[in-house]
Amino acid sequence: MPITVLLGVQWGDEGKGRITDALAAEADLVARYNGGDNAGHSITIGRAVVRLHLVPSGIFHERCLNVIGNGTVVNPLNLRKEIEEIRAAGIEVSPRRLRISRAAHVILPGHLALDAAREAQGGIGTTQRGIGPAYSDKAARLGVRAGVMEDPKAFADAVRAHTERVNRLLVHEFNRPPLDVEASASAYAEAATHLRAYLDDTTQVLREALRAGKHVLAEGAQAALLDIDHGTYPFVTASNPTIGGVMIGLGVPPQAITRVIGVAKAFTTRVGSGPFVTEVHGDLALRLRGTGANPWDEYGATTGRPRRVGWLDAVALRYAVWINGVTELALTKLDVLSGLSTVNVCVAYRYRGRTLEDFPQDTSILNACEPIYETMPGWDEDIRGVRAWEALPANARAFVQRVAQLAGVPVRLLSTGPERAQLLQLDGVQS
């Protein structure tokens, strides 16, 4: 009963969606195990770019059943809109192809309002999609599970009660106007009538699939360095994008996991506040980020915000590989480095006169670290048309080999462009 896990090993936005899209061609079931619609996966199919926020990337493959697991948080209004956008692209979305866990928690109007209110008081740069407040209510046993949507009237009552409670906080603690209780309840009840057919016991669905020997691909949102336990706290997401989140967020046993693919960019990006040792600015930042003219430039698929950019951080990468038991890497956006005379890789940190080769979990230490770079020769060739490892420039191959050596695991997938065909499957590049 094999499960392949695909997760990010930086601060998110590594291009997991297009890797999932490629691997889903071999999978029977694709399951999302954490996060909400603050995630954004962009899939390039020909000239069309389709953005997913909560629906698993396997939706583009007819053979795949797609599962939104219990570890996620679901905004019914946004999910319904996303489903309609996917259908508009000519893709079937029906209960035959998509299931939502009854145990997933619902992002309610009050969660969105609280997220915005807290960010206005000086937050951490969230997407203001209500993710953190929804997970907070889940932990406090104040949340509403998706299964309540099976009865739209009961769901409306739950939304009404939650909104009334949040309104007291908004007015008295944040000095903000209250939400319209009846409008919120009505809109959510209406969305429930469209989504209730998708609800299922997804833990049982996965158990039956695994017992039948089907291949399951588990897809995470965000990434290891944003994990609420193992990331750069408090500048993190509210869930566990790391390997433990797979078992909790889907209800599957650890021994079912046979392959863990860590997705990393050939450089590093992050969105929002928080430490970023290898961050660069000025012309180099613009060069790595792009102008935003192309969908694959470094601007958020969900928010449109420009991402912070920097050189590849091998210290952070090694850490993420270790805590997740990564068996191999998928390296994306190698093509972005084409045309640079030299490329840098951070191999250690300098902290108060000491050299650190291990990633510190203390954010105050990380903020005071400086990168120690290894500089490698770049390459001028445009590699987007390259379809074989041997056809890559020698310096590009040397860069990939060095990344594998520093990470301690082989690179088995290599992206040389945003399109489906621009993904090389390798035997396993090591140093």
N, C-alpha and C positions, 0 to 999 in steps of 0.2 A: 504493500500500500504506500506508494511513493508520493511525497510532497516535495516540490521544489519551491523554495522561498526566494523571493526577489525583494531586496530591501536596499535603501540608500545608505551609503556609508560616509556621507558628508553632512551638509546642512539642508538637504533636500534639493529639488530641482535638477537632479542628476540626469534626467532623461529616462526614468524608470518606465514611463508609459510606453515608449517605443520598443523597449526591450521586452516588456510584457506582451506587447502586440506580436513580437516575433516568436516568443516562446509559447504563446497561446495556440499557435498553429499545431503544436504537438500535445496540447493539454485537452482533457475532457471537462475540467471544471476550473474556473478562475475565481478566487475568493479574496475579497478585501477584508483585512482584519483589524484596522485601526483608523482613527481620524474621521474627519468629516469633509464637507465640501470646501474647506479651505485649501485642500490639495488641488493641483491642476496638472493633468497629464495631457500633453499635446501629441496627437498622432498625425503624421503627414502621410496621406495616401494620394499619390500623384500630385496634383496641384491643390488638393483640398486638405485643410487642417481642421481636425475635429478635436475639440477640447472636452475632456472628461474631468469631472470633479469628485464624483462618488461612485458612479457605475464602473465596475471593473473593466479593464482594457480588453478582456476576452470577448466583449460584446461584438467586436468586429469579425469574429470567427463563428461561423454557423454551427460548428460542432460543439461549441463551449456553452456549458451552463455557467452563469455568473451569480456569485453570492456576495451580498453585503452582510458581513458577519456581525455578531453580537458586540464586538469590541468597537464598533463604529458609533458615530452620532449622526442622525439623519434629520435634515431640514425638509419636511414634506413639500413645501412650496418650491424650493430649489430643485429637489429631486424630480418632481413632476416636470418642471421646465427643462431639465437636462434630458429626460426621457424624450420629450417632444423634439428637442434639437437633434438628438441622435436619429430619431425617426425621419426627420426632415432631410437627413443625409442619406436616406434610403436603407437604413439598418433596422431590422426587426427588433423591437423590444416588447416582450410579452412575458407573462408568467412562465412560459415554456423555457425562456432563456434567462430570466432574471428572478432571483429570490431575495427577499429582505428578511433578516432575522427578526422574529418577534421580540427578542431580548435586546435588540439595539435600542439605544436611547434617542429620544426626539429632541432636536433643537427647537425651542419654543420662542415666541416673540420676545418674551422677557429676557431670554439669554442674549439675544442680539442687542437689546437695549442696555443691559448691564455691561456687556463687552464694550460698547461704544462709550458708556459713561466712565468706565474705569480707564480706558485709553485716553480720554479727554483729561483725566487727572494726572496723566503721566505714566503710561503703560509701557509695555515692552515691544510695541510694534506689531500687534496681532493683526490678522486680516479682518477683525471685527465681524466674524461670521458666527459668533456665539459658541465657539467650540469649548473654550475653557469653562465658561459658566455652566454649560451642559454637563461636562464631566464632573464639575464641582457638585452639581445637584445629584448626579448619579452616586457619588461617594457619600453624600449626605442623606441618601435615601429619600430625596425629594423629587426625583426625576419621573418622567413619563416614558414608558417603554412603547416601542412601535406597535406591539401587539394590541394596544388599546385602539388603534385605528380600525380594527375589525368592526367596531361599533362606532360609527361617526358621531352619534349623539353623546355617547360616553366620552369620546375623545374631545368633543367640544366642551363638555363640562370640565374635563381635566385641564384644557387650555385656559378656560375661563378662571378656574381656581388659581392656577399658576400665575396668570397675568395679574390678578388682583393682589396676590402676595408680592410680586415684583414691583407693582405700582407703589406700594407703601415705601419700598426702598428707594425707588427713583425720586419720589417727591421729598421724602424726609432726609435721606442720606446724600443724594446727589443733586438735589434742587433742580430736578428735571420734570418736564410735564409727564403725566401718566399716559400709558398706552390705551387705545380704544379696545376695551375688553370684548365687546360684542363683535367688532369687526375682525379681531384676531381669531376668536373662536369660530366664526363663520368661515373665514378663509381656510383655516386648518381642517375643519370638518369637510369642506368641499374637496380639499386635496386628499383626504383620507378615503373618500369614495373612489378615487382613481387608483390609489396605491394598495388598498387592502387585499386585492387579489394576488399581490406579489408576496404577501407575508407567509412565512413558513418557519418550521423548526429547522434552522440551517445546520445546527450541530448534528441532527439526525441525517440530514441530506448528505453531509460530508462523511459521516460514519458509513453510510450505505455505499457511497462512492468508493471509499477506501477499501472496504471489505470486498467490493467487486473488482478490485485491482485497477481502478481508474487512476489516471494521472491528474493530480491536483497542483495547481500553481497558486501559491499564496502571495498576494500583492500588498505591500505596505505603502502607507502615505508618509510624507515627511522623511525623516532619516535619523540615523543613530545619534548624531550630535544634537538633535532636538528632542531626544527621549527625556521624559520627565524625571527619570531616575539616573540615567547615565549621560545626559547631555549637559550643555553649558547653562545649568540652572542659575537664575530663574528665566533665562532667555530661551525657553524651550516650548514645545507643544504640551498639551495636557494628557497625552496618551503615551503608549509604549510602541514606537515604531521598530524597536529592536526585536530579536528573535523570540524573547519570552512573550511578546504581544501576539505572536502567531497562535500559541497554544491557548492563551486566555481569550483572545479575540475571535477564535473560530471553534474552540472546544475540541481540539485534536491532541493526540498524544505525541510527546517529543520523538519517540522512536519511529514515527511515521515520516519524519523529515530526513531526506536522504541527500539533499543538495541545497546549499545556501549560496546564492549569487549576490555579491555586493556590487552595487552600481556606483561608479565614481566618474566624475568629469576629469578631463585631462588638466583642468585647473580647478579652482574652488570658487563657489559663490555662497552667499547667504542673504536672506531677506530679514529686515527688521533689526532690532538692536542686539547687542551681545558681542563678546570677544571674537576677533578674527585676526589671527597673528599674521597671516600672509596677505592681508588686504593691500591693494594698490589703488592709486588715484591718478587723476589727470589723463593724459593721452593714452597711457597703457590701459587704464581702466576702460576707456571708451573703446579701445581696440578689442579687448576681450569681451566686453558687454555687447557690442554692436549698437546700432543706432535705433533699433526698434522697428526698422523698415521690414524686417523679416519675422515671421511668427516664431522662429527658433532663436531669435536674439534673447538676451538675458533680461527679460521683463516678465513679471509674474503672469501665468496663464489665468489665474483667478482675479488678481487685483490690478495687473498692468504696472505694478511698481517696478522701477529699475532695481536690479539686484546688485548688491555689493560684490565685487570680484577680487580675486587674488590668485597667486600661484598655487600649484598643487601642494597640499600640506600632508606629507607622508607620515608625520608624527600622529596627527589625528586619524589618518587612514589606517595605520597599524592598530591603533586603539579600537577602532570600529570593527576591524577584521577580527580581532581577538574576542571582544565581548559578544559577537554574533556567531562565532564559529564559521565564518565565511570560508567556503571551499574554493571559490574562484571569483574573479572580478569580471565585470563588464565595464569597459572603459569607453566613455562617450566624448564626443566633441573634440576628437583629436584634430579634426580639420581646422578648428578655430586657431590653432597654433601655427598653421602654415603661414609662411611669410615673415616670421620673427627670426631675427639673426641668432638669438640665443633664447633658451627657455630655462626657467628656474624651477627647482624642486626643493621644498623645505625638508631637510633631513634631521633637524634638531632645533631646539629652542635655546636661547640665551636668557637666563633669568638671574639677575643680580650677581653676575660674574660666574655663574655656574652653567653647565651645559645639561639640558634636560632632553633625554631621548624618549621619555614616556609622557603621555598626555596627562596633564594635571586636571583633576576634577574640580579643584578650587578655582572659581571664576576670577577671583582677585589675583591669583598667581598668573592665570592665563592672560589677563589684561596687561600684566607687566612683562610678558615674554616678547622677545624679538626673534625673528626667523634667522636660522642659519641655513643659507642656501647652497645648493650644489648647482652650478651653471653648466648647461649642456648646449652643444651647437644645435641651432634650429635647422629648418629646411624651407626652401622657397616653393617647392612644387605644390600645386593644388591637388589634394588627394581625394577629392569627392568622387572621382570616377574610378578609384582603385577598388578592385574586387578580390585581390589576393595579397596575402602577407608579403610574399616575395617582391611584389610590385611597389610596395611602399618605399619611400626614400630611406636610405640607411640610417640617417639621423632620427627619423621618426620611429623606426624599429628599435633603435637603441634607447630612445625615451621610454617606449612601452616596456621593454625588457627591464629598465631600471625601476619603473613603477612596480612591476611584479616582484622584483628583488626586495624593494623596500617594504612592500606590503606583506611579503611572505607567502603569497598564494599566486597561482598562475592567472594570467589574463586569457580568458577563453572567448570572450565576445568583444569586438572592437568596432565602434561606430565611427565612420568617416564622413558622415553627413546625416541630414534629418530624414531622408526618405527610407522606405522599407528596404530597398535593395542595397543601401549603403551601410550594411552591417556585416562584418566579417566574422564567421565562425571559425575559431582557431583550435588547433590541437591542444594548446595550452602553452602560452608564451611565458617562459621563466627567464631568469637572468642567465 
